[in-house]
């Protein structure tokens, strides 16, 4: 059990309370036993001394009765019972006086006062002895402990739905919306929170379904004219205008497929299909998709290596960095440095107006980027996060430096 868990804290509190109650009752029993023993000793001492004084003739019978009238002491006269008590009884205390011998005897949960005077035995049973006294305290202690245990079980049962709710929240964090269930089973605050959470998930499911339906339909509608355009181009004679139009249509088709993939990964619907690829193959594919001249890009790499990535998504991320790097460079030139520690995209231009976190959000852009939807770095960052790679930015000596860090998460070691 996690030490920071509320269940751990509650368990610790109840264990502490239970131990404290047990120790308190043990102390109470010990304290009461000592006091009651002192009371009995005082009472028996008074009765025994009075009886010995009466036997000695120092006080009269009336004076003896006056001194012992508040105590119920029944004299045992049956010789058989006297022998049984004296033989089997446990002597708790014995006092030798000038006038005789005094003994306190415990037998069969009863207490007896034995006075021996001039060789004669006078045995008395204490009618006021509270044999149930300590048993009652023990019963009360057991009842209190049982109440604490029942209270603990009740509270634990009331808080138990929190564990079920946490599991559902964990599913939400993993984007497993379809597996989330309604775990509310009462009218208390926890059940109300669980029910509200489930209703929110139901609403999110509806929104996701609506968004996916909309995107699929709009992409289908966009692909139709592109396909018709490509078919129409096949009917035209080969010339430079046909090549340009064909490139434009192919570019539009690539962009639509790209946004479809990005929509899937951002919604968590896509399966990241990681396989082994050479970093140079990924870079070549990204350059081809970006459709930039080689004169606009310079690549520096010490040695090639293999990575485990989703080819389509990772090439999309690099392609977007190439597009942005060339487009927003003052010289329309981008330098790419590749190593096993990082991939760096360097271009000379103005420093970003805001922090990198601002541009990695959807539909955010710089003040001079009017012809952009502001999705470039958002798409890049989303893809990198799916591969456990970090995007970092630095501005140094008039150059914008964008880094892909933590490449050890994708590099395949030989």
C-alpha positions as MATLAB code, in Angstrom:
seq = 'XXXXXXXXXXXXXXXXXXXXXXXXXXXXXXXXXXXXXXXXXXXXXXXXXXXXXXXXXXXXXXXXXXXXXXXXXXXXXXXXXXXXXXXXXXXXXXXXXXXXXXXXXXXXXXXXXXXXXXXXXXXXXXXXXXXXXXXXXXXXXXXXXXXXXXXXXXXXXXXXXXXXXXXXXXXXXXXXXXXXXXXXXXXXXXXXXXXXXXXXXXXXXXXXXXXXXXXXXXXXXXXXXXXXXXXXXXXXXXXXXXXXXXXXXXXXXXXXXXXXXXXXXXXXXXXXXXXXXXXXXXXXXXXXXXXXXXXXXXXXXXXXXXXXXXXXXXXXXXXXXXXXXXXXXXXXXXXXXXXXXXXXXXXXXXXXXXXXXXXXXXXXXXXXXXXXXXXXXXXXXXXXXXXXXXXXXXXXXXXXXXXXXXXXXXXXXX';
ca = [
       0.000    0.000    0.000;
       1.300    3.427   -0.977;
       2.286    5.422    2.123;
       0.800    8.589    0.644;
      -2.510    6.833   -0.009;
      -5.538    7.978    1.953;
      -6.298    4.316    2.718;
      -2.849    3.934    4.268;
      -3.364    7.065    6.361;
      -6.810    5.943    7.553;
      -5.489    2.470    8.362;
      -2.592    3.986   10.311;
      -4.968    6.280   12.239;
      -7.273    3.415   13.212;
      -4.358    1.156   14.207;
      -2.955    3.994   16.311;
      -6.393    4.613   17.868;
      -6.872    0.885   18.563;
      -3.468    0.495   20.196;
      -4.063    3.652   22.234;
      -7.443    2.369   23.452;
      -5.964   -1.010   24.430;
      -3.099    0.619   26.338;
      -5.522    3.020   28.026;
      -7.771    0.189   29.210;
      -4.798   -1.878   30.389;
      -3.634    1.100   32.421;
      -7.178    1.622   33.710;
      -7.474   -2.019   34.770;
      -4.099   -1.891   36.519;
      -4.961    1.394   38.229;
      -8.435    0.253   39.303;
      -7.095   -3.074   40.488;
      -4.529   -1.358   42.663;
      -7.118    1.021   44.125;
      -9.634   -1.738   44.738;
      -6.954   -3.874   46.395;
      -6.117   -0.978   48.720;
      -9.813   -0.557   49.526;
     -10.180   -4.263   50.321;
      -7.044   -4.260   52.465;
      -8.290   -1.272   54.437;
     -11.729   -2.834   54.893;
     -10.415   -6.233   55.947;
      -7.874   -4.653   58.264;
     -10.614   -2.665   60.014;
     -12.919   -5.696   60.336;
     -10.137   -8.029   61.498;
      -8.833   -5.590   64.120;
     -12.354   -4.952   65.381;
     -13.038   -8.691   65.607;
      -9.766   -9.314   67.444;
     -10.521   -6.475   69.872;
     -13.954   -7.956   70.441;
     -12.483  -11.406   71.061;
      -9.985   -9.868   73.483;
     -12.799   -8.143   75.346;
     -11.456   -4.672   74.658;
     -14.671   -3.565   72.895;
     -18.209   -4.721   73.382;
     -20.331   -6.514   70.791;
     -22.355   -3.355   70.255;
     -19.215   -1.379   69.511;
     -18.045   -4.130   67.142;
     -21.341   -4.068   65.247;
     -21.203   -0.294   65.074;
     -17.748   -0.383   63.497;
     -18.627   -3.104   60.962;
     -22.251   -2.246   60.150;
     -21.381   -0.955   56.653;
     -19.726   -4.214   55.597;
     -21.503   -7.402   54.629;
     -19.404  -10.243   56.004;
     -21.110  -13.630   56.255;
     -19.492  -16.104   58.680;
     -18.853  -19.627   57.338;
     -19.731  -22.170   60.041;
     -19.865  -25.440   58.094;
     -16.635  -27.370   58.987;
     -16.649  -29.018   55.550;
     -16.776  -25.694   53.733;
     -14.149  -24.216   56.033;
     -11.730  -27.062   55.324;
     -12.358  -26.832   51.565;
     -11.716  -23.081   51.491;
      -8.606  -23.264   53.690;
      -7.165  -26.193   51.757;
      -7.921  -25.165   48.149;
      -8.042  -21.405   48.557;
      -5.208  -19.047   47.604;
      -3.838  -16.871   50.372;
      -3.608  -13.346   48.997;
      -2.294  -11.726   52.159;
      -1.329  -12.843   55.681;
      -0.721  -10.624   58.746;
       0.467  -11.814   62.144;
      -0.655   -9.629   65.066;
      -0.251   -9.832   68.827;
      -3.825  -11.036   69.139;
      -3.920  -13.522   66.299;
      -3.442  -14.270   62.583;
      -5.323  -12.622   59.742;
      -5.539  -14.063   56.211;
      -7.235  -12.958   52.997;
      -8.136  -16.017   50.919;
      -9.437  -16.253   47.331;
     -11.488  -19.293   46.412;
     -13.867  -19.936   43.512;
     -13.988  -16.216   42.568;
     -14.922  -15.285   46.125;
     -12.844  -13.553   48.798;
     -12.759  -14.726   52.421;
     -11.403  -13.205   55.604;
      -9.848  -15.795   57.925;
      -9.181  -14.803   61.564;
      -7.348  -17.234   63.861;
      -7.642  -16.319   67.541;
      -6.456  -18.602   70.350;
      -6.325  -21.549   67.929;
      -9.914  -21.005   66.753;
     -10.798  -20.273   63.122;
     -13.313  -17.611   62.231;
     -13.964  -17.548   58.446;
     -16.041  -14.807   56.801;
     -17.238  -14.401   53.227;
     -17.173  -10.873   51.748;
     -20.655  -10.335   50.283;
     -19.651   -6.975   48.754;
     -16.711   -8.308   46.723;
     -17.107   -7.310   43.070;
     -15.821  -10.335   41.183;
     -17.208   -8.910   37.909;
     -15.395   -5.573   38.277;
     -12.413   -6.234   35.933;
     -14.484   -8.360   33.593;
     -16.780   -5.395   32.996;
     -13.853   -3.157   32.107;
     -12.537   -5.796   29.717;
     -15.959   -6.123   28.084;
     -16.129   -2.352   27.614;
     -12.645   -2.392   26.087;
     -13.645   -5.164   23.654;
     -16.822   -3.270   22.712;
     -14.830   -0.086   22.014;
     -12.302   -2.008   19.876;
     -15.143   -3.679   17.954;
     -16.746   -0.278   17.345;
     -13.436    1.043   15.997;
     -13.096   -1.983   13.696;
     -16.657   -1.636   12.426;
     -16.113    2.093   11.909;
     -12.913    1.375    9.986;
     -14.687   -1.178    7.778;
     -17.542    1.288    7.190;
     -15.186    4.149    6.213;
     -13.028    1.838    4.092;
     -16.135    0.584    2.290;
     -17.308    4.155    1.716;
     -13.907    5.161    0.294;
     -13.406    1.983   -1.716;
     -15.140    3.464   -4.819;
     -12.195    5.891   -4.998;
      -9.992    3.005   -6.158;
     -12.484    2.104   -8.861;
     -12.726    5.764   -9.868;
      -8.915    6.018  -10.038;
      -8.807    3.020  -12.392;
     -11.322    4.743  -14.666;
      -9.280    7.971  -14.582;
      -6.153    5.957  -15.469;
      -8.032    4.571  -18.464;
      -8.946    8.122  -19.416;
      -5.264    9.135  -19.203;
      -4.426    6.243  -21.571;
      -7.242    7.411  -23.870;
      -9.184    4.166  -23.404;
     -12.521    5.962  -23.417;
     -14.510    2.980  -24.650;
     -13.498    0.861  -21.635;
     -14.538    3.409  -18.986;
     -17.497    2.295  -16.877;
     -19.886    3.952  -14.455;
     -18.652    2.996  -10.963;
     -21.069    5.161   -8.956;
     -23.118    2.997   -6.597;
     -24.691    5.394   -4.090;
     -25.745    8.934   -3.321;
     -22.696   10.126   -1.397;
     -20.210   12.703   -2.685;
     -17.794   10.092   -4.064;
     -20.557    8.451   -6.074;
     -21.671   11.855   -7.328;
     -18.118   12.637   -8.496;
     -17.861    9.210  -10.177;
     -21.195    9.740  -11.904;
     -20.222   13.253  -13.058;
     -16.922   11.860  -14.399;
     -18.744    9.141  -16.316;
     -21.216   11.634  -17.808;
     -18.265   13.798  -18.898;
     -16.660   10.747  -20.565;
     -19.917    9.990  -22.370;
     -19.969   13.558  -23.673;
     -16.319   13.314  -24.771;
     -17.115   10.081  -26.614;
     -19.909   11.838  -28.485;
     -17.638   14.775  -29.352;
     -14.892   12.431  -30.571;
     -17.320   10.477  -32.689;
     -18.712   13.706  -34.122;
     -15.217   15.024  -34.875;
     -14.086   11.796  -36.501;
     -17.262   11.666  -38.598;
     -16.743   15.269  -39.702;
     -13.052   14.797  -40.576;
     -13.640   11.577  -42.455;
     -16.401   13.165  -44.482;
     -14.482   16.331  -45.286;
     -11.371   14.356  -46.250;
     -13.501   12.136  -48.452;
     -14.998   15.190  -50.112;
     -11.533   16.663  -50.655;
     -10.116   13.482  -52.112;
     -12.874   13.220  -54.707;
     -11.937   16.376  -56.694;
      -8.233   15.559  -56.347;
      -8.801   12.103  -57.813;
     -10.896   13.579  -60.611;
      -8.157   16.146  -61.260;
      -5.483   13.445  -61.517;
      -7.673   11.436  -63.904;
      -8.281   14.528  -66.034;
      -4.535   15.240  -66.140;
      -3.926   11.828  -67.675;
      -5.962   12.966  -70.667;
      -3.745   16.005  -71.290;
      -0.568   16.113  -73.296;
       2.723   16.065  -71.409;
       4.084   19.554  -70.812;
       5.430   21.664  -67.975;
       1.929   22.810  -66.917;
       0.732   19.221  -66.638;
       3.755   18.365  -64.485;
       3.113   21.319  -62.209;
      -0.572   20.482  -61.820;
       0.266   16.845  -61.181;
       2.740   17.896  -58.499;
       0.140   20.146  -56.910;
      -2.513   17.413  -56.849;
      -0.038   14.899  -55.460;
       0.993   17.432  -52.835;
      -2.643   17.951  -51.823;
      -3.189   14.211  -51.565;
      -0.093   13.819  -49.388;
      -1.273   16.661  -47.128;
      -4.729   15.102  -46.718;
      -3.191   11.731  -45.808;
      -0.837   13.512  -43.447;
      -3.625   15.317  -41.629;
      -5.618   12.095  -41.442;
      -2.676   10.402  -39.705;
      -2.192   13.363  -37.379;
      -5.872   13.374  -36.457;
      -5.630    9.705  -35.565;
      -2.551   10.072  -33.393;
      -3.809   13.181  -31.590;
      -7.105   11.465  -30.829;
      -5.266    8.325  -29.697;
      -7.024    6.189  -32.286;
      -3.906    5.298  -34.268;
      -1.594    2.410  -33.536;
       2.033    3.521  -33.597;
       3.575    1.019  -36.005;
       7.243    1.148  -35.019;
       9.778   -0.683  -37.115;
      13.505   -0.589  -37.798;
      14.631    2.051  -40.308;
      17.866    3.763  -41.269;
      17.811    7.439  -40.301;
      19.042    8.387  -43.798;
      16.078    6.632  -45.454;
      13.718    8.599  -43.227;
      15.498   11.842  -44.079;
      15.386   11.154  -47.834;
      11.658   10.426  -47.673;
      11.031   13.609  -45.686;
      12.993   15.690  -48.249;
      11.019   14.166  -51.100;
       7.676   14.900  -49.455;
       8.767   18.444  -48.588;
       9.565   19.067  -52.297;
      12.481   21.393  -51.563;
      15.532   21.712  -53.741;
      18.710   20.133  -52.422;
      20.404   23.529  -52.678;
      18.146   24.789  -49.884;
      19.157   22.035  -47.461;
      22.541   21.002  -46.073;
      22.836   17.763  -44.103;
      25.689   16.931  -41.734;
      25.908   13.403  -40.326;
      28.893   11.583  -38.847;
      27.495    8.078  -39.129;
      24.188    6.524  -40.004;
      22.214    4.509  -37.472;
      18.959    2.636  -37.162;
      15.901    3.805  -35.270;
      12.625    2.219  -34.233;
       9.880    4.622  -35.352;
       6.625    4.881  -37.218;
       8.009    5.660  -40.695;
       5.046    7.667  -41.913;
       4.714    9.786  -38.792;
       8.415   10.399  -38.205;
       9.012   11.464  -41.813;
       6.058   13.828  -41.415;
       7.703   15.420  -38.378;
      11.018   15.937  -40.206;
       9.176   17.176  -43.303;
       7.403   19.827  -41.248;
      10.702   20.960  -39.735;
      12.194   21.231  -43.240;
       9.185   23.220  -44.473;
       9.320   25.638  -41.548;
      13.113   25.915  -41.616;
      13.278   26.839  -45.296;
      10.134   28.959  -45.315;
      11.033   31.195  -42.382;
      14.748   31.477  -43.017;
      16.022   34.806  -44.305;
      18.115   32.945  -46.857;
      15.590   30.099  -47.430;
      18.327   27.747  -46.322;
      18.284   25.022  -43.650;
      21.105   23.085  -42.040;
      20.369   19.664  -40.532;
      22.898   18.110  -38.154;
      22.291   14.485  -37.214;
      23.979   12.552  -34.413;
      23.012    9.836  -31.960;
      22.437   12.503  -29.306;
      20.131   14.816  -31.235;
      18.835   16.020  -34.598;
      19.295   19.784  -35.032;
      17.462   21.987  -37.552;
      19.287   25.317  -37.948;
      18.229   28.354  -39.959;
      19.081   32.044  -39.765;
      16.127   34.288  -39.082;
      14.196   36.200  -36.481;
      13.858   34.798  -32.993;
      10.487   33.339  -32.038;
       8.199   35.944  -30.513;
       6.939   33.540  -27.845;
       8.150   30.477  -26.001;
       8.314   27.095  -27.729;
       5.357   25.876  -25.631;
       3.209   28.525  -27.283;
       3.941   27.257  -30.808;
       3.474   23.589  -29.916;
      -0.185   24.281  -29.239;
      -2.695   23.906  -32.064;
      -3.529   26.940  -34.241;
      -0.858   29.251  -32.847;
       1.542   31.166  -35.077;
       3.949   34.067  -35.166;
       2.920   37.577  -36.065;
       4.428   37.275  -39.589;
       2.976   33.847  -40.379;
      -0.348   34.899  -41.848;
      -0.477   32.135  -44.462;
      -0.254   29.310  -41.932;
      -2.802   27.493  -39.804;
      -0.254   27.284  -36.966;
      -0.178   23.479  -36.903;
       3.421   22.787  -37.957;
       5.170   22.577  -34.587;
       2.019   21.222  -32.954;
       2.082   18.260  -35.333;
       5.839   17.796  -34.853;
       5.592   17.880  -31.066;
       2.652   15.452  -31.057;
       4.563   12.930  -33.168;
       7.716   13.285  -31.067;
       5.780   12.767  -27.841;
       4.328    9.539  -29.251;
       7.951    8.379  -29.715;
       9.113    9.670  -26.283;
      11.298   12.327  -27.921;
      11.534   15.921  -26.712;
      11.438   19.041  -28.878;
      13.684   21.896  -27.696;
      14.459   25.386  -29.035;
      17.407   27.758  -28.709;
      18.367   31.022  -30.400;
      22.089   31.645  -30.787;
      24.093   34.075  -32.944;
      21.098   34.946  -35.114;
      20.194   31.301  -35.728;
      17.096   29.373  -34.714;
      18.063   25.932  -33.399;
      15.382   23.246  -33.069;
      16.470   19.968  -31.471;
      15.018   16.461  -31.378;
      16.344   15.233  -28.001;
      16.250   11.888  -26.147;
      17.006    9.931  -29.318;
      18.201    7.033  -27.145;
      14.516    6.128  -26.830;
      14.364    5.233  -30.537;
      17.937    4.318  -31.496;
      18.504    0.601  -32.028;
      21.802   -0.414  -30.514;
      24.006   -2.808  -32.407;
];
